[in-house]
């Protein structure tokens, strides 16, 4: 029973890690598009103030670290439990 729950937690942490990386890739591409648009606007008009929205790297790093910690923790618990099963019983 515990093993099934831990395997589900590992799977969810991997899915969370993949989703945060996909989110980071999407925000990076939209950030590049925003930079190109602003460069074009600044080239057309020599004066102007432009505010640039940057991708939220802190959120992505925090979510990645949480999912990594959950994955490592559950992997460690699974490893400890599997070593108990491999010992011969008396």
Number of C-alpha atoms within 10 A of each C-alpha: 5 10 13 10 11 18 15 13 18 21 15 15 23 17 13 17 21 14 15 19 16 13 15 18 13 12 16 16 12 15 16 12 12 15 15 12 12 17 13 11 14 14 10 9 9 7 9 8 7 10 6 10 10 13 17 12 13 9 12 18 15 12 18 20 14 15 23 17 14 19 21 14 15 20 16 12 15 17 11 11 13 12 10 11 9 8 8 6 6 3
